[in-house]
Amino acid sequence: MDVNEENGVAESSPKIYLDYNATTPLEPSVLTAIHDALRDAWGNPSSSYAAGKKAGHVIKEARLSVANMIGALEGDIIFTSGGTEANNMVILSALEHFYEFHRERENHISDMKPHVITSNLEHDSIQLPLLHLAEQGKIELTFVPASQDSGAVTTEAILNKVRPSTCLVTVMMANNETGVIQPIENICKAIRGLMKSRLSQEMPRILVHTDAAQAIGKIKVDVNDLEVDYLTVVGHKFYGPRIGALYVRNPTRHTPIHPMFFGGGQERNFRPGTENTGMIAGLGQASQLVVENLDQYHKNMKLIRDYLEVRLKEIFQDKIQVNGKFETSERIPNTCNVSFIGIGLEGRKILATVQRLQASVGAACHSDVVSRPSPILIAIGVPHDIAMNALRLSVGRDTTKEDIDVVVEDLKVAIEGLRHK
Ligand SMILES: O=C(O)CC[SeH]
């Protein structure tokens, strides 16, 4: 067995991956679906001959699977390149809806700005386009702070920020760093309750979106329970490929949707561009697996995540704090955000010291920022020094108790070493 000269660890010591909120590997059957589609359904889906029809059939089946996974209709699903594209499409469609509403009433829109409400917990693919539009003076933007008693926004806090020009409320379904589930169903019901009065007062309908990236494949996601107008699906968070889909409730007839770019008319002109048949096939298969196994996935991940937290408590006792665990809110079953109490135990230092664990201190897209704590943890009231010492551990479908035992021992050795530096 070779031993790495730098860290003295046997090269063959396999790494333990606990960063499934960052991304997941493909399920074998998803890989097979992608391979088979690339091999057999390579035709252009817009072509009317056999090769095109075969590709079109693969896409139709995948669309049905994605729709089935979230309780939607086939026509409500628009394939996108991923969650970022889907989220940006929602924002721009809501703005267009605002302007169309006022143009139809011949209102002077030149001095009107659409208003958007979101939370201070959102992924960058919501937060940054909204900030960009606000900086350009194109929207008015309200960030509703999460409650520090629950790690989630409250429906009341969202409602309190509604104004006549509000056209979109967008709140993620579950946070990628803490796992805290947001009250999307309640928010939707409350916003729908405003619908009649707003229309009678010549105010635009408030559209509601949720980014379900971290929820799908972990908890039940049903658009009929939620009553959202839009919902973002991200394949690589549930063992699927790196494409996505946008759920739009009855597009154009009930819910406005506008293309961000123009081309050959694919996806009913909502999202033109020759379809990525192979990846779409994979997304369909990943969705089918969720339909068939969600309860088991949820049960297994929760068992292992809870075991992780028990073992951490056994080893570190009062020298750890689990962030995002509140009496008044729920977490997705696979996520544990934990801080190690003590000087010199910054999360990044711990990750640089462990021998087997692969995890993150927060969102992967923030991994380049080394000098600050997670803004999400600060937002839910975690003190700065505790937030600096946080690790985000997210287990997967196949993570075992033996994996957890290895990780906990790895952390124990690393932290003892850092404490004595
Ligand atoms: O790592 C995450 O939380 C999502 C990808 Se930026």
The ligand as an ORCA input file, in Angstrom:
! r2SCAN-3c Opt
* xyz 0 1
  O     -23.172     23.784     -2.983
  C     -24.328     24.220     -3.039
  O     -24.958     24.532     -2.042
  C     -25.043     24.353     -4.361
  C     -24.170     24.612     -5.477
  Se    -23.568     26.452     -5.489
*
